[in-house]
Amino acid sequence: MELIANLAHGFGVALTFNNLLFCLIGCIIGTAIGVLPGIGPVATISLLLPITFGQPATTAIIMLAGIYYGAQYGGSTTAILLNLPGEVSSVVTTLEGYKMARRGRAGAALTVAAVASFFAGCVSTVLVAASGPLLTSVALSFGPADYFSLMLLGLIISAVLAQGSVVKSIGMVVFGVALGLVGTDVQTGQQRFTFGIPELSDGVGFVSIAMGMFGIAEIILNLEKPEARSVMSGKVGSLMMTREEVRRSIPSVLRGTTVGSLLGILPGGGAALASFGSYMMERKVSKGRHEFGTGAIEGVAGPESANNAASQTSFIPLLTLGIPANAVMALMVGALIIQGIQPGPRMVEAQPDLFWGLIASMWLGNLMLLIINLPMIGVWVKLLAVPYRHMYPSILVFCAIGVYSLQNNVFDVYQTVFFGLFGYLCSKLRLEPAPMLIGFVLGPMMEEHLRRAMLLSRGDPMVFVQRPISATMLAIGAIALIAMLMPNIRKGKDKALQE
Amino acid sequence: MKLNTKDLLSAGLFIVFAVVALWLNQDHNLGTARRMGPGYMPMLTFWLLIGLGSIVLATGLFSGPDPLAKWTSAEIGFLIAGAVVGVAAGMIAARIPGFPSSGWNALGIGMFVGCLVAAIPPGWRALFLPSAAFTLFGLVLEPLGFLVAITLTVICSAFADREHLERPLGVAGLCAFLCALCWAIFIRYLDIRVPLWPQL
């Protein structure tokens, strides 16, 4: 079995001391920021990007991935105990989880959240391992036109699934693509939109955009609204679940894992969408649906397994096609490119250590998280005693040092401030920053594929509909767009995202 | 008509940006569809953005009302004043030989001064004080060193939260803690190349 041999190789990579250590560090940081409201994985990963440069690519990605799925574990803790979602993806966990805590079943809710996440993590890791080589072999038959259409599809879906107006989200995607044009044209070497600034000849700083729009803008928005922290509801109680609770959670976990894995692969999907999707499903189909609103364990088990499954399967499009499915994956692309690795279908073959090591580390990381979260729950709750007024100057300082150390250039620092102000403006105008970041990352790749495809077809744009793969992608994208323009479906989406 | 102010402003942002960029794009050779020049993809992108902006504009005329938060006249006044003073400070700094005009310092000085002026009305403090603090870090890091830069950034950003002002000792503690932590992580462990102490 090639898969087993590959996985064994992966464990060999992941079990080295350094990688194990950074996996643990990533998981701990992830849990911490998951617990703390006001700082999410996107901001944290962009904050830590500069720190990872000194390390080998594999170690860097292992740590960054740990932050992302670690945040899914941590987010549920505060959601259950304090009715306070640490992350967007655990918003729905507050609905049933906090009610369970009020009934004195906080311990059981925490256990089911952690165990469900662990189970989903194991399943989705296998899924990533199995689908990786499979999809890669498909992707290798892609021509430039197919790539272009695939990326276009990714951009459309990420805009369609974003919150708020679809047209504005697509506008933000295009805006991101436009920002990605700044810098040296790859084919002719001509400088585009650099205004004679040498720092811009490599393009607008990716880390500056991410840190500004997700880090600094978030701080400003948090400072604007006064802190609201509810009090912890009694004691955690016994972590043991009753037999009845176990019996009721199992089908929910299975459904949540399936829904989460599927929604994670989708471009524009990810942990938040998955937990919403699973919650909606549980409320409709689970046996305990009449108990929803009073603390039904299905409402914790399903979404918690779904968000963790999705946070791992969202690596699939990145690792096999080089296409980021959400803002966190866009940051991973950034991390890989800075390390000198071009994400794409050849990555599985060219970087076996990275691919298989990452997969093995995900499984190990989930195991670590189970241990970090369950017995040590008290430690994480104490973390909430840190007031935001101590957190935000610390985040600012870390951001500032990080962005400066990228190239030892203060221009990057000023650029970040600019994007912080811009991010604030965007949030006031209800323009979503996540589609912009994805557009920024995919834009330069799309341009390259577009130029190559048009050269091969001798300037005939029909090539995009004549090639079957490309035509399929475009058709799916068109359907998604048309569907969103139908009032009924759009209302359904808005409702699902708002709850 | 129910104007959706947020959508109209978003549309304006898209369209103005795209029109300016299209104008700048005249410098680049378009090429043909077969052999695209450096200007081809930008042209497509900006026209698409103009199109999308127009759709947002058209729907924004009817989908409202969705007004922006009300600004006081002081907030508007100091926002404009901040922009004007900031630009002026940057231009003046660029003419002073020595530190103010070297490297990107003039830009930093302009941004810092502008943010400080705009932060005068209380409503803008959450927005402009962290921005000013971040800019200040870039400005003082190289001449005054790592530790001073951290301290000044923390102090400057602390003014954005009223509770800090009542507890100056807490801010001092935070400065000390962050200096120690950042020294351990960035200097000791990651060994980044920055001056630690003021460069005299």
Contacts between the chains, C-beta under 8 A, distances in Angstrom:
chain1	res1	chain2	res2	distance
A	51	B	185	7.7
A	51	B	190	6.2
A	54	B	190	6.0
A	54	B	191	7.9
A	165	B	7	7.3
A	165	B	56	7.4
A	167	B	52	6.0
A	167	B	55	5.1
A	167	B	56	5.4
A	167	B	59	7.1
A	168	B	7	7.2
A	168	B	10	5.8
A	168	B	56	5.8
A	170	B	52	5.8
A	171	B	10	7.1
A	171	B	14	5.2
A	171	B	49	6.6
A	171	B	52	4.3
A	171	B	53	6.5
A	171	B	56	6.3
A	174	B	45	6.0
A	174	B	48	5.3
A	174	B	49	4.8
A	174	B	52	6.2
A	175	B	14	6.9
A	175	B	17	7.2
A	175	B	49	6.6
A	177	B	45	5.4
A	178	B	17	7.4
A	178	B	18	7.5
A	178	B	21	6.5
A	178	B	42	7.4
A	178	B	45	5.1
A	178	B	46	6.7
A	178	B	49	6.4
A	181	B	41	6.7
A	181	B	42	5.2
A	181	B	45	6.6
A	185	B	28	7.9
A	185	B	38	3.9
A	187	B	38	7.5
A	188	B	29	7.8
A	188	B	37	7.0
A	188	B	38	5.3
A	190	B	28	6.6
A	190	B	29	7.8
A	190	B	38	4.6
A	192	B	28	6.2
A	192	B	38	5.8
A	192	B	39	8.0
A	192	B	42	6.8
A	193	B	21	7.1
A	193	B	24	6.2
A	193	B	42	7.8
A	216	B	130	6.5
A	216	B	131	7.2
A	216	B	134	6.6
A	219	B	130	5.5
A	220	B	126	5.6
A	220	B	127	5.2
A	220	B	130	6.0
A	220	B	131	7.7
A	223	B	126	3.7
A	223	B	130	7.1
A	223	B	160	5.5
A	223	B	161	6.5
A	224	B	126	4.6
A	224	B	127	7.5
A	387	B	163	7.7
A	388	B	161	8.0
A	389	B	158	7.7
A	389	B	161	4.4
A	389	B	163	5.4
A	389	B	164	5.7
A	390	B	170	7.5
A	390	B	174	5.8
A	392	B	130	7.1
A	392	B	157	6.8
A	392	B	160	7.7
A	392	B	161	7.5
A	393	B	133	7.6
A	393	B	153	7.1
A	393	B	154	4.5
A	393	B	157	4.7
A	393	B	158	6.1
A	393	B	174	6.1
A	393	B	178	7.3
A	394	B	174	7.4
A	394	B	178	5.9
A	396	B	130	5.9
A	396	B	133	6.0
A	396	B	134	5.9
A	396	B	137	7.9
A	396	B	153	6.1
A	396	B	154	7.9
A	396	B	157	5.4
A	397	B	137	7.4
A	397	B	150	5.4
A	397	B	153	5.5
A	397	B	154	6.5
A	397	B	178	5.4
A	397	B	182	6.5
A	398	B	182	7.5
A	399	B	134	7.2
A	400	B	134	5.6
A	400	B	137	4.1
A	400	B	138	7.1
A	400	B	149	7.7
A	400	B	153	6.2
A	401	B	137	7.9
A	401	B	146	7.9
A	401	B	150	7.8
A	401	B	182	6.1
A	401	B	186	5.6
A	401	B	192	7.6
A	404	B	137	7.6
A	404	B	138	6.8
A	404	B	141	6.3
A	404	B	194	7.3
A	405	B	186	6.9
A	405	B	190	7.6
A	405	B	192	4.3
A	405	B	194	7.4
A	408	B	192	7.8
A	408	B	193	6.0
A	408	B	194	7.4
A	410	B	103	7.0
A	410	B	104	5.3
A	410	B	105	8.0
A	410	B	108	6.6
A	410	B	138	4.0
A	410	B	139	7.4
A	410	B	141	6.8
A	410	B	142	6.9
A	411	B	104	5.1
A	411	B	107	7.9
A	413	B	108	7.9
A	413	B	134	6.7
A	413	B	135	7.2
A	413	B	137	6.3
A	413	B	138	3.3
A	413	B	141	7.9
A	414	B	104	6.4
A	414	B	107	5.7
A	414	B	108	5.9
A	414	B	111	6.1
A	414	B	135	6.4
A	414	B	138	5.8
A	416	B	134	6.7
A	417	B	111	6.3
A	417	B	115	8.0
A	417	B	131	5.1
A	417	B	134	5.0
A	417	B	135	5.3
A	420	B	130	7.6
A	420	B	131	6.0
A	420	B	134	7.1
A	421	B	127	7.6
A	421	B	131	6.1
A	424	B	127	6.1
A	428	B	6	7.5
A	428	B	68	6.7
A	428	B	69	7.6
A	429	B	6	5.0
A	429	B	9	5.5
A	429	B	10	4.7
A	429	B	13	7.2
A	430	B	6	5.5
A	430	B	10	7.5
A	431	B	10	5.6
A	431	B	13	8.0
A	443	B	45	7.8
A	447	B	41	4.4
A	450	B	36	7.4
A	450	B	41	6.6
A	451	B	36	4.7
A	451	B	40	7.7
A	451	B	41	7.4
A	454	B	33	5.7
A	454	B	34	6.0
A	454	B	36	6.3
A	455	B	34	6.3
A	455	B	35	6.5
A	455	B	36	7.9
A	458	B	34	5.5
A	459	B	32	6.2
A	459	B	33	4.1
A	459	B	34	3.1
A	459	B	35	7.9
A	461	B	33	7.0
